[in-house]
């Protein structure tokens, strides 16, 4: 992943049961230096679609 040269946006759900958002965020920051990592507060895996549009708007401004 570190070889990627394009911008990468990583959106993570704070309360996901599939992964530990903090650990994934830390690793993504290390492996994707050109990336932007956002942990969506109070979000779960199933609530990501509604959160995604608002978070993407906030992170791209």
C-alpha positions in Angstrom: 0.0 0.0 0.0 2.8 2.4 0.7 3.6 2.4 -3.1 0.3 4.0 -3.9 0.9 7.6 -5.1 -2.7 8.8 -5.4 -4.7 10.4 -2.5 -6.6 7.8 -0.5 -9.5 8.5 1.8 -10.1 5.8 4.5 -13.4 6.0 6.3 -13.8 3.8 9.4 -16.8 3.2 11.7 -15.9 3.9 15.3 -18.2 1.0 16.6 -17.5 -1.5 13.8 -17.6 -5.1 15.0 -15.5 -6.2 12.0 -12.4 -4.3 13.1 -10.9 -2.1 15.8 -11.2 1.3 14.2 -8.3 2.8 16.2 -5.9 0.0 15.2 -6.9 0.2 11.6 -6.6 4.0 11.6 -3.1 3.8 13.1 -2.0 1.3 10.5 -3.5 3.1 7.6 -1.7 6.3 8.7 1.6 4.5 8.7 1.1 2.6 5.5 -0.6 5.4 3.5 1.4 8.6 4.2 -0.5 10.3 1.4 -3.9 9.2 2.8 -6.4 10.8 5.0 -8.0 8.6 7.7 -11.3 9.5 9.3 -13.0 7.6 12.1 -16.7 8.4 12.0 -17.9 8.9 15.6 -20.8 6.7 16.8 -20.9 5.0 13.4 -21.3 1.2 12.9 -20.6 -0.9 9.8 -24.3 -0.7 8.9 -24.6 3.0 9.4 -21.7 3.9 7.1 -23.7 4.6 3.9 -25.6 7.5 5.4 -22.5 8.8 7.2 -20.3 8.5 4.2 -21.6 11.4 2.1 -21.5 13.9 5.0 -18.0 12.7 6.1 -16.7 12.9 2.6 -18.0 16.4 2.2 -16.4 17.5 5.5 -13.0 15.8 4.7 -12.8 17.2 1.2 -13.3 20.9 2.1 
